[in-house]
Amino acid sequence: DAGVTQSPTHLIKTRGQHVTLRCSPISGHKSVSWYQQVLGQGPQFIFQYYEKEERGRGNFPDRFSARQFPNYSSELNVNALLLGDSALYLCASSKDGTPYEQYFGPGTRLTVT
Amino acid sequence: GQNIDQPTEMTATEGAIVQINCTYQTSGFNGLFWYQQHAGEAPTFLSYNVLDGLEEKGRFSSFLSRSKGYSYLLLKELQMKDSASYLCAVRDTGGFKTIFGAGTRLFVKA
């Protein structure tokens, strides 16, 4: 079975621009979570979606938004990019919204210049 | 507040045993996870504890004490490939938010 997939792998953007990151969960998984990981730190929770509804949100500004589609794939959007948004963005899927191991995708490395 | 503490770095010898500690203070608790993350790669799931006690899975074991807000990951028969960061993470009460520690970088030397 295919694991969690994310696109693109790498991305370079300029300050002030907008970016959209995409994630496809493992087949049969209905929950997707997004994390930001800055080098040398643990992942920071951004959002969790389950059955197309937002179930949790971390301490990120409104510039960050996300949605989940009927096929359970998800997009993370970041507006008005700042240099500090440079990070690895990880998507993780799990079977449902209850506590269970989540499986991470390879991530999207975003560099903002 | 939400806080998860782990040692920043540890070094151990191939074939030895190492224990990585994690203490947490969170507003809610619905399970504790350990993940392994090699440099430049995504985290991979190692273990999940929701009740007090020890969970063993091959060379890896994880312990939880909810009353003490404490967990450890025990790695036995260390191999060079175990050199990685080990992340402790706590799920909140609703189960929708996972808080990660900064991770412990483990170096395994020959």
Backbone of each chain as ProteinMPNN parsed JSONL, in Angstrom:
{"seq_chain_A": "DAGVTQSPTHLIKTRGQHVTLRCSPISGHKSVSWYQQVLGQGPQFIFQYYEKEERGRGNFPDRFSARQFPNYSSELNVNALLLGDSALYLCASSKDGTPYEQYFGPGTRLTVT", "coords_chain_A": {"N_chain_A": [[0.846, -1.198, 0.0], [0.425, 2.275, -0.721], [2.14, 4.893, 0.956], [1.731, 7.919, 2.907], [1.564, 10.676, 0.795], [3.16, 13.639, -0.367], [3.196, 16.822, -1.956], [4.649, 19.799, -3.357], [8.023, 18.352, -3.276], [10.148, 20.028, -2.676], [10.298, 23.596, -2.346], [10.698, 26.922, -3.321], [10.062, 30.156, -2.336], [9.204, 33.667, -2.429], [9.236, 36.332, -0.032], [6.052, 37.446, 1.025], [4.633, 36.143, -0.913], [2.249, 33.538, -1.831], [1.552, 30.143, -0.87], [0.72, 26.765, -1.678], [0.398, 23.64, -0.305], [0.257, 20.118, -0.742], [-1.378, 17.039, 0.224], [-1.793, 13.548, 0.313], [-3.545, 11.104, 1.97], [-2.95, 7.847, 3.5], [-4.614, 5.115, 1.994], [-7.911, 4.645, 3.074], [-7.571, 6.028, 5.409], [-8.976, 8.642, 7.269], [-8.315, 10.934, 8.554], [-6.313, 13.814, 8.616], [-3.377, 15.493, 9.527], [-1.497, 18.491, 9.916], [1.847, 19.654, 10.217], [4.477, 21.855, 11.251], [7.92, 21.868, 10.969], [10.732, 23.184, 12.188], [14.228, 23.396, 11.643], [16.051, 21.356, 13.826], [14.146, 21.297, 15.778], [11.151, 19.869, 17.266], [8.194, 18.662, 15.514], [5.605, 21.096, 15.033], [2.25, 21.391, 15.785], [-0.23, 22.218, 13.433], [-2.822, 21.986, 12.106], [-5.656, 19.738, 12.401], [-7.671, 17.654, 10.441], [-10.699, 15.916, 10.067], [-12.873, 13.837, 8.416], [-13.414, 15.931, 6.649], [-13.769, 18.122, 8.246], [-12.486, 20.7, 10.341], [-10.78, 19.805, 13.198], [-8.938, 20.467, 15.049], [-6.666, 23.083, 15.966], [-3.537, 24.618, 15.92], [-1.255, 27.021, 17.451], [-1.018, 29.098, 15.31], [-0.85, 31.841, 12.989], [-3.606, 33.507, 11.243], [-2.86, 33.504, 8.634], [-2.31, 30.993, 7.89], [-4.088, 28.347, 6.532], [-6.301, 25.591, 5.876], [-7.743, 22.762, 4.182], [-9.874, 19.896, 3.702], [-10.598, 17.442, 1.342], [-13.331, 15.632, -0.341], [-12.185, 13.144, -1.009], [-10.47, 12.788, 1.016], [-7.922, 13.828, 0.774], [-5.721, 16.641, 1.32], [-5.095, 20.185, 1.579], [-2.705, 22.639, 2.456], [-2.566, 26.001, 2.993], [-0.618, 28.928, 2.836], [-0.492, 32.308, 3.332], [0.955, 35.509, 2.434], [3.815, 35.121, 2.859], [6.47, 34.779, 5.215], [9.932, 35.138, 6.176], [10.369, 33.498, 8.346], [8.674, 31.411, 7.922], [9.949, 29.455, 6.65], [10.58, 26.094, 6.557], [10.191, 22.545, 7.253], [7.325, 21.057, 6.134], [5.066, 18.877, 7.355], [2.812, 16.261, 6.707], [0.438, 14.156, 8.186], [-1.317, 11.102, 8.395], [-4.122, 9.36, 9.808], [-6.246, 6.65, 10.895], [-8.706, 7.423, 12.042], [-10.241, 10.027, 14.043], [-9.572, 9.421, 16.614], [-7.233, 8.698, 19.314], [-4.434, 7.315, 17.917], [-1.825, 5.664, 16.169], [-0.153, 7.835, 13.956], [0.791, 8.315, 10.594], [3.474, 9.619, 8.92], [4.069, 11.712, 6.083], [6.669, 12.336, 3.587], [7.208, 15.014, 3.66], [7.294, 18.559, 2.815], [9.754, 20.695, 1.84], [9.995, 23.975, 2.495], [11.342, 26.966, 1.445], [11.743, 30.309, 2.139], [12.638, 33.279, 0.664]], "CA_chain_A": [[0.0, 0.0, 0.0], [1.176, 3.514, -0.759], [2.107, 5.654, 2.19], [1.288, 9.299, 2.764], [2.342, 11.387, -0.216], [3.082, 15.096, -0.299], [3.798, 17.531, -3.081], [5.903, 19.316, -3.939], [9.057, 17.936, -2.327], [10.848, 21.252, -2.304], [9.662, 24.786, -2.893], [11.327, 28.191, -2.947], [9.143, 31.276, -2.544], [9.66, 34.984, -1.997], [8.402, 36.963, 0.998], [4.813, 38.055, 0.56], [3.91, 35.266, -1.824], [1.328, 32.54, -1.305], [1.96, 28.786, -1.21], [-0.229, 25.68, -1.412], [1.032, 22.336, -0.152], [-0.752, 19.083, -0.896], [-1.146, 15.795, 0.946], [-2.735, 12.452, 0.101], [-3.364, 10.162, 3.075], [-2.99, 6.416, 3.229], [-5.955, 4.677, 1.633], [-8.692, 4.227, 4.226], [-7.399, 6.983, 6.505], [-9.888, 9.768, 7.118], [-7.821, 12.082, 9.309], [-5.042, 14.388, 8.17], [-2.843, 16.561, 10.371], [-0.372, 19.245, 9.347], [2.845, 20.084, 11.186], [5.624, 22.625, 10.783], [9.124, 21.497, 11.708], [11.907, 24.004, 11.975], [15.444, 22.597, 11.847], [16.501, 21.195, 15.205], [13.002, 21.297, 16.692], [10.123, 18.878, 16.978], [7.075, 19.191, 14.718], [4.608, 21.917, 15.711], [0.924, 21.11, 15.251], [-0.909, 23.341, 12.775], [-4.233, 21.656, 11.951], [-6.105, 18.394, 12.124], [-8.958, 17.521, 9.775], [-11.302, 14.589, 10.07], [-14.133, 13.862, 7.66], [-13.518, 17.235, 5.991], [-13.999, 19.188, 9.216], [-11.356, 21.047, 11.199], [-10.999, 19.3, 14.547], [-7.965, 21.05, 15.966], [-5.831, 24.126, 15.382], [-2.428, 25.024, 16.776], [-1.038, 28.461, 17.613], [-0.497, 29.69, 14.084], [-1.679, 32.985, 12.567], [-4.656, 33.259, 10.249], [-2.257, 33.335, 7.307], [-2.311, 29.562, 7.645], [-5.414, 27.756, 6.419], [-6.26, 24.262, 5.273], [-9.036, 22.129, 3.93], [-9.825, 18.49, 3.339], [-11.512, 17.17, 0.237], [-14.124, 14.397, -0.178], [-11.345, 11.934, -1.097], [-9.644, 12.867, 2.233], [-6.682, 14.564, 0.574], [-5.767, 17.926, 2.022], [-4.22, 21.276, 1.177], [-2.33, 23.654, 3.44], [-2.283, 27.272, 2.329], [0.016, 29.96, 3.655], [-0.483, 33.596, 2.644], [1.887, 36.558, 2.887], [4.927, 34.368, 3.428], [7.551, 35.437, 5.947], [11.161, 34.341, 6.215], [10.216, 32.523, 9.423], [7.849, 30.272, 7.503], [10.846, 28.444, 6.077], [10.52, 24.916, 7.425], [9.673, 21.313, 6.659], [5.901, 20.913, 6.435], [4.743, 17.449, 7.384], [1.426, 15.826, 6.743], [0.311, 12.834, 8.788], [-2.688, 10.587, 8.327], [-4.49, 8.292, 10.726], [-7.512, 6.04, 10.474], [-9.835, 8.251, 12.458], [-9.853, 11.122, 14.911], [-9.255, 8.991, 17.978], [-5.799, 8.473, 19.5], [-3.938, 6.165, 17.169], [-0.579, 6.088, 15.528], [-0.288, 8.537, 12.711], [1.865, 8.011, 9.663], [3.916, 10.861, 8.307], [4.593, 11.78, 4.732], [8.075, 12.758, 3.512], [7.314, 16.447, 3.924], [7.629, 19.561, 1.8], [10.732, 21.662, 2.354], [9.696, 25.328, 1.995], [12.334, 28.009, 1.701], [11.251, 31.648, 1.811], [13.792, 34.181, 0.532]], "C_chain_A": [[0.882, 1.248, 0.0], [1.044, 4.209, 0.581], [1.53, 7.028, 1.948], [2.178, 9.985, 1.725], [2.12, 12.882, -0.087], [3.726, 15.696, -1.537], [3.682, 19.037, -2.86], [6.889, 18.881, -2.862], [9.797, 19.146, -1.773], [10.187, 22.435, -2.987], [10.433, 26.009, -2.407], [10.372, 29.311, -3.316], [9.781, 32.557, -2.012], [8.71, 35.529, -0.94], [7.177, 37.638, 0.381], [4.0, 37.179, -0.376], [3.013, 34.297, -1.053], [1.826, 31.159, -1.714], [0.844, 27.801, -0.856], [0.527, 24.359, -1.389], [-0.065, 21.27, -0.155], [-0.354, 17.784, -0.219], [-2.224, 14.784, 0.578], [-2.514, 11.411, 1.183], [-3.307, 8.719, 2.593], [-4.44, 6.03, 2.938], [-6.693, 4.148, 2.866], [-8.553, 5.141, 5.432], [-8.253, 8.215, 6.246], [-9.411, 11.035, 7.817], [-6.468, 12.512, 8.774], [-4.645, 15.501, 9.133], [-1.66, 17.2, 9.674], [0.532, 19.728, 10.473], [3.907, 20.929, 10.483], [6.827, 22.219, 11.622], [10.293, 22.362, 11.272], [13.132, 23.172, 12.337], [15.851, 22.567, 13.315], [15.39, 21.178, 16.233], [12.055, 20.156, 16.349], [9.023, 19.496, 16.135], [6.107, 19.991, 15.584], [3.261, 21.728, 15.019], [0.288, 22.36, 14.658], [-2.411, 23.089, 12.737], [-4.431, 20.15, 12.011], [-7.473, 18.457, 11.476], [-9.414, 16.078, 9.839], [-12.65, 14.682, 9.383], [-14.446, 15.272, 7.151], [-13.808, 18.385, 6.953], [-12.736, 19.438, 10.039], [-11.661, 20.615, 12.616], [-10.018, 19.904, 15.558], [-7.109, 22.05, 15.239], [-4.771, 24.508, 16.387], [-2.298, 26.537, 16.813], [-0.331, 29.052, 16.403], [-1.418, 30.815, 13.648], [-2.676, 32.593, 11.476], [-4.122, 33.159, 8.822], [-2.223, 31.865, 6.902], [-3.756, 29.071, 7.586], [-5.285, 26.396, 5.743], [-7.673, 23.809, 4.96], [-8.807, 20.675, 3.558], [-10.926, 18.212, 2.333], [-12.274, 15.866, 0.46], [-13.3, 13.116, -0.275], [-10.324, 11.892, 0.046], [-8.257, 13.469, 2.003], [-6.832, 15.955, 1.178], [-4.795, 18.92, 1.404], [-3.94, 22.164, 2.371], [-1.951, 24.899, 2.656], [-1.64, 28.238, 3.317], [0.095, 31.232, 2.82], [0.602, 34.509, 3.212], [3.106, 35.952, 3.578], [5.971, 35.265, 4.08], [8.779, 34.535, 5.932], [11.044, 33.216, 7.249], [9.337, 31.349, 9.081], [8.689, 29.178, 6.848], [10.94, 27.265, 7.038], [10.183, 23.696, 6.589], [8.216, 21.191, 7.088], [5.514, 19.453, 6.26], [3.24, 17.246, 7.435], [1.413, 14.426, 7.353], [-1.128, 12.371, 8.683], [-2.889, 9.498, 9.369], [-5.89, 7.816, 10.36], [-8.711, 6.9, 10.832], [-9.346, 9.295, 13.443], [-9.465, 10.703, 16.309], [-7.762, 8.724, 18.113], [-5.352, 7.179, 18.84], [-2.667, 6.606, 16.496], [-0.89, 6.778, 14.21], [0.961, 8.304, 11.878], [2.2, 9.277, 8.897], [4.329, 10.681, 6.86], [6.017, 12.309, 4.744], [8.277, 14.246, 3.727], [7.584, 17.285, 2.692], [8.579, 20.55, 2.438], [10.471, 23.011, 1.7], [10.803, 26.279, 2.409], [11.764, 29.337, 1.24], [12.445, 32.597, 1.792], [13.354, 35.632, 0.485]], "O_chain_A": [[1.938, 1.279, 0.63], [0.012, 4.14, 1.249], [0.914, 7.28, 0.912], [3.403, 9.878, 1.78], [1.029, 13.334, 0.261], [4.678, 15.146, -2.091], [2.722, 19.5, -2.245], [6.616, 19.028, -1.67], [10.035, 19.263, -0.57], [9.595, 22.305, -4.059], [10.774, 26.114, -1.229], [9.924, 29.409, -4.458], [10.754, 32.53, -1.259], [7.518, 35.223, -0.953], [7.266, 38.309, -0.647], [2.819, 37.437, -0.609], [3.017, 34.243, 0.177], [2.445, 31.004, -2.766], [0.125, 27.979, 0.127], [1.213, 24.009, -2.35], [-1.164, 21.486, 0.357], [0.827, 17.46, -0.096], [-3.41, 15.11, 0.534], [-1.409, 10.882, 1.309], [-3.582, 8.42, 1.431], [-5.37, 6.55, 3.554], [-6.171, 3.313, 3.605], [-9.333, 5.039, 6.379], [-8.254, 8.764, 5.145], [-10.033, 12.089, 7.688], [-5.592, 11.687, 8.512], [-5.464, 16.341, 9.505], [-0.92, 16.545, 8.94], [0.066, 20.151, 11.531], [4.195, 20.748, 9.3], [6.76, 22.225, 12.852], [10.771, 22.277, 10.141], [13.074, 22.337, 13.239], [15.978, 23.606, 13.962], [15.652, 21.058, 17.43], [12.147, 19.556, 15.278], [8.924, 20.72, 16.044], [5.823, 19.618, 16.722], [3.154, 21.891, 13.804], [0.264, 23.42, 15.284], [-3.189, 23.88, 13.27], [-3.518, 19.377, 11.719], [-8.337, 19.221, 11.907], [-8.624, 15.147, 9.687], [-13.476, 15.523, 9.738], [-15.584, 15.737, 7.214], [-14.065, 19.506, 6.514], [-12.012, 18.505, 10.388], [-12.681, 21.008, 13.182], [-10.245, 19.853, 16.767], [-6.845, 21.905, 14.045], [-5.062, 24.702, 17.567], [-3.139, 27.251, 16.266], [0.829, 29.455, 16.486], [-2.623, 30.768, 13.897], [-2.6, 31.518, 10.881], [-4.851, 32.772, 7.908], [-2.12, 31.537, 5.72], [-4.55, 29.347, 8.485], [-4.269, 26.1, 5.113], [-8.655, 24.395, 5.414], [-7.714, 20.274, 3.158], [-12.048, 18.698, 2.469], [-11.918, 15.081, 1.339], [-13.673, 12.102, 0.314], [-9.419, 11.057, 0.042], [-7.489, 13.606, 2.955], [-7.938, 16.387, 1.504], [-3.801, 18.538, 0.786], [-4.819, 22.414, 3.195], [-1.109, 24.847, 1.759], [-2.058, 28.351, 4.469], [0.677, 31.236, 1.735], [1.095, 34.303, 4.321], [3.383, 36.243, 4.742], [6.306, 36.34, 3.583], [8.679, 33.329, 5.705], [11.562, 32.118, 7.043], [9.25, 30.39, 9.848], [8.182, 28.101, 6.533], [11.333, 27.425, 8.193], [9.926, 23.791, 5.389], [7.915, 21.218, 8.282], [5.621, 18.88, 5.176], [2.51, 17.967, 8.115], [2.287, 13.61, 7.06], [-2.055, 13.161, 8.861], [-1.948, 8.807, 9.758], [-6.619, 8.478, 9.622], [-9.621, 7.083, 10.023], [-8.14, 9.428, 13.65], [-9.067, 11.543, 17.116], [-7.086, 8.539, 17.101], [-5.834, 6.095, 19.167], [-2.455, 7.799, 16.278], [-1.769, 6.36, 13.456], [2.054, 8.118, 12.412], [1.331, 9.92, 8.307], [4.862, 9.643, 6.466], [6.524, 12.693, 5.798], [9.401, 14.693, 3.952], [8.04, 16.785, 1.664], [8.257, 21.17, 3.452], [10.696, 23.181, 0.502], [11.15, 26.375, 3.586], [11.351, 29.478, 0.089], [13.176, 32.708, 2.777], [14.192, 36.527, 0.377]]}, "seq_chain_B": "GQNIDQPTEMTATEGAIVQINCTYQTSGFNGLFWYQQHAGEAPTFLSYNVLDGLEEKGRFSSFLSRSKGYSYLLLKELQMKDSASYLCAVRDTGGFKTIFGAGTRLFVKA", "coords_chain_B": {"N_chain_B": [[0.084, 25.563, 30.955], [1.68, 24.093, 28.053], [4.139, 21.718, 27.943], [6.921, 19.831, 27.022], [9.668, 17.983, 27.906], [12.845, 16.845, 26.983], [16.098, 15.305, 26.939], [18.66, 17.013, 25.114], [20.763, 15.848, 23.612], [22.275, 12.573, 23.364], [24.772, 10.097, 23.825], [25.782, 6.831, 22.975], [27.097, 3.476, 23.089], [27.582, 1.067, 20.517], [25.668, -1.903, 20.731], [25.027, -1.536, 23.366], [22.686, -0.464, 25.993], [20.27, 2.124, 26.043], [18.51, 4.747, 27.668], [15.994, 7.015, 27.088], [14.632, 9.816, 28.409], [11.484, 11.451, 29.092], [9.603, 14.161, 30.131], [6.435, 15.575, 30.848], [4.108, 18.278, 30.794], [0.97, 18.942, 30.345], [-2.198, 20.302, 29.293], [-4.145, 18.432, 28.946], [-4.465, 14.851, 28.549], [-4.129, 12.168, 26.403], [-2.705, 9.975, 25.635], [0.633, 8.92, 24.863], [3.282, 9.217, 22.609], [6.118, 7.814, 20.928], [8.461, 8.688, 18.505], [10.742, 8.001, 15.842], [13.206, 9.788, 14.112], [15.158, 10.081, 11.377], [17.823, 12.067, 10.091], [16.72, 14.491, 7.838], [14.519, 13.056, 7.116], [11.054, 11.894, 7.443], [9.25, 11.616, 10.575], [8.926, 8.385, 12.118], [6.631, 6.071, 13.47], [7.059, 4.668, 16.685], [6.093, 3.805, 19.255], [3.208, 3.631, 21.465], [1.703, 4.739, 24.364], [-0.923, 4.617, 26.641], [-1.873, 3.792, 29.03], [-0.521, 3.318, 32.34], [2.688, 1.816, 32.679], [4.809, -0.654, 31.091], [5.521, -1.021, 27.679], [6.524, -3.35, 25.356], [8.365, -3.813, 22.415], [10.063, -5.611, 20.447], [13.388, -4.579, 20.122], [12.835, -2.208, 21.286], [11.366, -0.475, 24.011], [8.759, 1.133, 25.832], [7.867, 3.242, 28.504], [5.393, 4.423, 30.761], [4.309, 6.772, 33.191], [1.6, 8.178, 34.318], [0.853, 9.667, 36.566], [3.193, 10.866, 37.324], [3.827, 12.277, 35.106], [5.637, 11.302, 33.181], [7.781, 9.562, 30.971], [9.709, 7.0, 29.378], [11.907, 5.902, 26.769], [13.322, 2.921, 25.896], [16.118, 1.567, 24.439], [17.517, -1.335, 23.286], [20.439, -3.379, 22.685], [21.951, -1.701, 20.914], [22.309, -0.384, 17.623], [24.218, 0.907, 14.869], [22.516, 2.108, 13.076], [20.556, 3.119, 14.674], [21.148, 5.645, 15.314], [19.737, 8.702, 15.487], [17.067, 11.148, 15.753], [14.9, 11.173, 18.548], [11.593, 11.504, 19.214], [9.326, 12.634, 21.607], [5.882, 12.682, 22.157], [2.703, 14.067, 22.985], [-0.753, 13.447, 23.079], [-3.638, 15.521, 23.185], [-6.57, 15.861, 25.337], [-8.879, 15.765, 23.755], [-7.902, 14.433, 21.653], [-7.199, 15.484, 19.248], [-5.021, 17.057, 18.88], [-1.575, 16.954, 18.75], [1.251, 17.277, 20.684], [4.622, 17.883, 20.344], [7.842, 17.133, 21.708], [11.127, 18.663, 21.596], [12.866, 16.775, 20.771], [15.376, 14.188, 21.058], [18.637, 13.858, 20.203], [20.298, 11.041, 19.309], [23.429, 9.578, 19.357], [25.127, 6.871, 18.157], [27.998, 5.136, 18.784], [30.806, 3.266, 17.566]], "CA_chain_B": [[0.813, 25.57, 29.712], [2.045, 22.82, 27.466], [5.583, 21.606, 27.929], [7.493, 18.488, 26.951], [11.113, 18.098, 28.055], [13.702, 15.697, 26.688], [17.495, 15.73, 26.792], [18.951, 17.454, 23.751], [21.62, 14.874, 22.939], [22.82, 11.475, 24.121], [25.709, 9.253, 23.087], [25.863, 5.484, 23.527], [27.964, 2.585, 22.329], [26.946, -0.042, 19.795], [25.448, -3.083, 21.555], [24.629, -1.15, 24.721], [21.294, -0.083, 26.237], [20.135, 3.541, 26.345], [17.173, 5.16, 28.1], [15.713, 8.414, 26.768], [13.539, 10.254, 29.281], [10.598, 12.52, 28.637], [8.628, 14.618, 31.111], [5.458, 16.423, 30.173], [3.067, 19.022, 31.513], [0.012, 19.342, 29.319], [-3.524, 20.593, 29.841], [-4.913, 17.198, 28.858], [-3.631, 13.711, 28.167], [-4.853, 11.067, 25.774], [-1.748, 9.053, 25.058], [1.99, 9.409, 24.617], [3.905, 8.553, 21.466], [7.533, 7.984, 20.605], [8.773, 8.597, 17.088], [12.141, 8.071, 15.432], [13.365, 10.616, 12.916], [16.507, 10.201, 10.836], [18.078, 13.383, 9.507], [16.177, 14.71, 6.506], [13.387, 12.168, 6.836], [9.86, 12.103, 8.266], [9.177, 10.772, 11.773], [8.252, 7.091, 12.003], [6.018, 5.674, 14.729], [7.717, 3.601, 17.443], [5.283, 3.234, 20.324], [2.094, 4.407, 21.983], [1.293, 4.354, 25.719], [-2.025, 5.395, 27.189], [-1.98, 3.343, 30.411], [0.758, 3.199, 33.029], [3.376, 0.547, 32.534], [5.824, -0.859, 30.067], [5.139, -1.653, 26.416], [7.731, -3.837, 24.721], [8.236, -4.131, 20.996], [11.388, -5.941, 19.933], [14.493, -3.939, 20.849], [12.355, -0.954, 21.843], [10.338, -0.525, 25.046], [8.381, 2.458, 26.295], [7.251, 3.215, 29.836], [4.606, 5.608, 31.077], [3.717, 7.019, 34.496], [0.753, 9.359, 34.15], [0.84, 10.478, 37.787], [4.446, 11.614, 37.367], [4.04, 12.985, 33.845], [6.973, 10.815, 32.837], [7.903, 8.416, 30.086], [11.033, 6.766, 28.806], [12.08, 4.96, 25.666], [14.496, 2.088, 26.142], [16.612, 0.915, 23.234], [18.474, -2.376, 23.631], [21.309, -3.896, 21.61], [22.044, -0.577, 19.994], [22.954, -0.539, 16.329], [24.608, 2.203, 14.309], [21.353, 2.694, 12.399], [19.685, 3.745, 15.662], [21.515, 7.06, 15.41], [18.588, 9.442, 14.963], [16.367, 11.912, 16.787], [13.754, 10.465, 19.11], [10.608, 12.521, 19.563], [8.266, 12.299, 22.537], [4.72, 13.494, 21.781], [1.522, 13.838, 23.814], [-2.051, 13.813, 22.51], [-4.469, 16.189, 24.174], [-7.73, 15.11, 25.771], [-9.794, 15.545, 22.645], [-7.253, 13.543, 20.701], [-7.037, 16.103, 17.939], [-3.806, 17.859, 18.841], [-0.401, 16.255, 19.269], [2.333, 18.198, 21.029], [5.911, 17.206, 20.27], [9.038, 17.695, 22.303], [12.134, 19.095, 20.619], [13.588, 15.603, 20.303], [16.685, 13.835, 21.605], [19.534, 13.317, 19.164], [21.095, 9.928, 19.817], [24.588, 9.199, 18.547], [25.633, 5.546, 18.498], [29.382, 5.03, 18.34], [31.324, 1.896, 17.509]], "C_chain_B": [[1.15, 24.166, 29.246], [3.557, 22.749, 27.394], [6.01, 20.144, 27.914], [9.004, 18.637, 26.959], [11.8, 16.77, 27.777], [15.131, 16.192, 26.651], [17.772, 16.054, 25.327], [19.733, 16.398, 22.978], [22.031, 13.768, 23.904], [23.762, 10.691, 23.209], [25.776, 7.897, 23.764], [26.693, 4.625, 22.582], [27.162, 1.461, 21.685], [26.853, -1.27, 20.705], [24.96, -2.785, 22.959], [23.126, -0.887, 24.794], [21.265, 1.412, 26.558], [18.685, 3.844, 26.7], [17.012, 6.649, 27.833], [14.471, 8.825, 27.542], [12.736, 11.388, 28.672], [9.666, 12.886, 29.783], [7.694, 15.601, 30.426], [4.524, 17.098, 31.167], [2.13, 19.549, 30.444], [-1.356, 19.529, 29.959], [-4.418, 19.363, 29.805], [-3.991, 16.075, 28.429], [-4.511, 12.615, 27.592], [-3.887, 10.146, 25.053], [-0.41, 9.708, 24.787], [2.64, 8.559, 23.54], [5.406, 8.776, 21.486], [7.697, 7.769, 19.103], [10.285, 8.631, 16.909], [12.221, 8.909, 14.166], [14.838, 10.677, 12.521], [16.618, 11.552, 10.136], [17.52, 13.458, 8.089], [14.996, 13.841, 6.152], [12.205, 12.499, 7.746], [9.928, 11.225, 9.516], [8.469, 9.453, 11.476], [7.816, 6.64, 13.39], [6.805, 4.534, 15.378], [6.77, 2.961, 18.454], [4.192, 4.197, 20.769], [1.744, 3.859, 23.361], [0.123, 5.239, 26.141], [-2.282, 5.003, 28.646], [-0.591, 3.234, 31.019], [1.371, 1.824, 32.771], [4.306, 0.523, 31.347], [5.226, -1.565, 28.855], [6.415, -2.066, 25.709], [7.454, -4.222, 23.277], [9.631, -4.354, 20.426], [12.48, -5.303, 20.775], [14.054, -2.653, 21.553], [11.281, -1.212, 22.908], [10.015, 0.9, 25.444], [7.59, 2.324, 27.577], [6.508, 4.516, 30.048], [4.175, 5.597, 32.535], [2.909, 8.306, 34.378], [0.771, 10.251, 35.379], [2.094, 11.341, 37.89], [4.678, 12.433, 36.097], [5.378, 12.592, 33.233], [6.882, 9.6, 31.935], [9.37, 8.198, 29.745], [10.942, 5.77, 27.669], [13.384, 4.227, 25.91], [14.89, 1.388, 24.848], [17.703, -0.075, 23.641], [19.297, -2.773, 22.409], [21.471, -2.844, 20.506], [22.822, -0.912, 18.727], [23.255, 0.854, 15.78], [23.41, 2.896, 13.666], [20.363, 3.337, 13.362], [20.05, 5.207, 15.898], [20.448, 7.887, 14.704], [18.081, 10.36, 16.07], [15.156, 11.12, 17.248], [12.814, 11.508, 19.714], [9.554, 11.947, 20.505], [7.085, 13.224, 22.211], [3.51, 13.088, 22.613], [0.277, 14.286, 23.059], [-2.897, 14.475, 23.58], [-5.742, 15.384, 24.411], [-8.689, 14.81, 24.63], [-9.215, 14.622, 21.596], [-6.956, 14.17, 19.369], [-5.743, 16.888, 17.802], [-2.681, 17.058, 19.465], [0.709, 17.263, 19.479], [3.633, 17.413, 21.08], [6.944, 17.923, 21.127], [10.035, 18.036, 21.2], [12.947, 17.923, 20.085], [14.932, 15.423, 20.981], [17.513, 13.238, 20.488], [20.423, 12.265, 19.793], [22.207, 9.614, 18.835], [25.067, 7.838, 19.045], [27.035, 5.408, 17.913], [29.844, 3.583, 18.414], [32.184, 1.576, 18.735]], "O_chain_B": [[0.931, 23.185, 29.957], [4.19, 23.643, 26.833], [5.519, 19.33, 28.696], [9.564, 19.338, 26.117], [11.391, 15.719, 28.27], [15.373, 17.365, 26.367], [17.196, 15.45, 24.422], [19.408, 16.09, 21.832], [22.126, 13.99, 25.111], [23.575, 10.632, 21.994], [25.821, 7.816, 24.991], [26.954, 4.997, 21.438], [26.184, 0.974, 22.253], [27.824, -1.637, 21.366], [24.524, -3.691, 23.669], [22.396, -1.057, 23.818], [22.139, 1.911, 27.268], [17.756, 3.282, 26.119], [17.814, 7.455, 28.305], [13.394, 8.258, 27.357], [13.23, 12.17, 27.86], [9.008, 12.013, 30.349], [8.1, 16.359, 29.545], [4.204, 16.557, 32.226], [2.46, 20.491, 29.725], [-1.637, 18.985, 31.027], [-5.37, 19.279, 30.58], [-2.865, 16.319, 27.995], [-5.495, 12.193, 28.199], [-4.203, 9.603, 23.995], [-0.333, 10.907, 24.516], [2.553, 7.331, 23.562], [5.899, 9.785, 21.99], [7.164, 6.826, 18.518], [11.01, 9.212, 17.717], [11.403, 8.759, 13.259], [15.661, 11.249, 13.235], [15.628, 12.101, 9.652], [17.806, 12.605, 7.249], [14.514, 13.875, 5.019], [12.33, 13.278, 8.691], [10.6, 10.194, 9.508], [7.529, 9.408, 10.683], [8.548, 6.809, 14.366], [7.171, 3.563, 14.716], [6.65, 1.737, 18.515], [4.239, 5.397, 20.496], [1.514, 2.66, 23.516], [0.179, 6.461, 26.01], [-2.842, 5.789, 29.41], [0.398, 3.076, 30.303], [0.671, 0.817, 32.661], [4.554, 1.536, 30.694], [4.522, -2.566, 28.983], [7.296, -1.237, 25.482], [6.452, -4.865, 22.962], [10.294, -3.416, 19.983], [12.502, -5.462, 21.995], [14.817, -2.076, 22.328], [10.402, -2.055, 22.727], [10.879, 1.775, 25.403], [6.76, 1.427, 27.729], [6.929, 5.574, 29.581], [3.736, 4.574, 33.061], [3.476, 9.398, 34.342], [0.711, 11.474, 35.25], [2.061, 12.422, 38.477], [5.634, 13.206, 36.029], [6.156, 13.451, 32.817], [6.028, 8.731, 32.109], [10.175, 9.127, 29.822], [10.048, 4.927, 27.608], [14.428, 4.849, 26.107], [14.076, 0.695, 24.238], [18.694, 0.305, 24.266], [18.907, -2.537, 21.266], [21.165, -3.083, 19.338], [23.834, -1.612, 18.752], [22.634, 1.842, 16.172], [23.3, 4.122, 13.704], [19.435, 4.023, 12.932], [19.338, 5.922, 16.604], [20.273, 7.793, 13.489], [18.602, 10.351, 17.185], [14.473, 10.48, 16.449], [13.19, 12.28, 20.596], [8.965, 10.902, 20.23], [7.278, 14.423, 22.01], [3.317, 11.909, 22.909], [0.252, 15.367, 22.472], [-2.886, 14.059, 24.739], [-5.968, 14.357, 23.77], [-9.247, 13.715, 24.555], [-9.937, 14.092, 20.752], [-6.511, 13.488, 18.446], [-5.408, 17.338, 16.706], [-2.814, 16.545, 20.576], [1.066, 18.011, 18.569], [3.733, 16.402, 21.775], [6.928, 19.147, 21.256], [9.814, 17.736, 20.027], [13.635, 18.05, 19.072], [15.55, 16.391, 21.423], [17.134, 12.228, 19.895], [21.206, 12.556, 20.698], [21.969, 9.411, 17.645], [25.377, 7.679, 20.225], [27.235, 5.545, 16.706], [29.346, 2.789, 19.212], [32.702, 0.466, 18.853]]}, "name": "protein", "num_of_chains": 2, "seq": "DAGVTQSPTHLIKTRGQHVTLRCSPISGHKSVSWYQQVLGQGPQFIFQYYEKEERGRGNFPDRFSARQFPNYSSELNVNALLLGDSALYLCASSKDGTPYEQYFGPGTRLTVTGQNIDQPTEMTATEGAIVQINCTYQTSGFNGLFWYQQHAGEAPTFLSYNVLDGLEEKGRFSSFLSRSKGYSYLLLKELQMKDSASYLCAVRDTGGFKTIFGAGTRLFVKA"}
